[in-house]
């Protein structure tokens, strides 16, 4: 899998792609109609990591993935190619 990540976003928002030091890719997704509308999904393993009632901080995400964040990017400016 090739991951091209461009343009870091300053403000935390749904739709972000999060790349960890252990080379795993996560997505922060929003489903506004749910009790816990924010979802952290591991795209590498296709598993749900955590549900949140508000946008999580970097510290919360690091705790939940048991890893450090290498970079955070918005999906509009990124491209994922599966080879």
Rosetta blueprint (number, residue, H / E / L):
1 X L
2 X E
3 X E
4 X E
5 X E
6 X L
7 X L
8 X E
9 X L
10 X L
11 X L
12 X L
13 X L
14 X L
15 X L
16 X E
17 X E
18 X E
19 X E
20 X E
21 X L
22 X L
23 X L
24 X L
25 X E
26 X E
27 X E
28 X E
29 X E
30 X E
31 X L
32 X L
33 X L
34 X L
35 X L
36 X L
37 X L
38 X E
39 X E
40 X E
41 X E
42 X E
43 X L
44 X L
45 X L
46 X L
47 X E
48 X E
49 X E
50 X E
51 X E
52 X E
53 X L
54 X L
55 X L
56 X L
57 X L
58 X H
59 X H
60 X H
61 X H
62 X H
63 X H
64 X H
65 X H
66 X L
67 X L
68 X L
69 X E
70 X E
71 X E
72 X E
73 X E
74 X E
75 X H
76 X H
77 X H
78 X E
79 X E
80 X E
81 X E
82 X L
83 X L
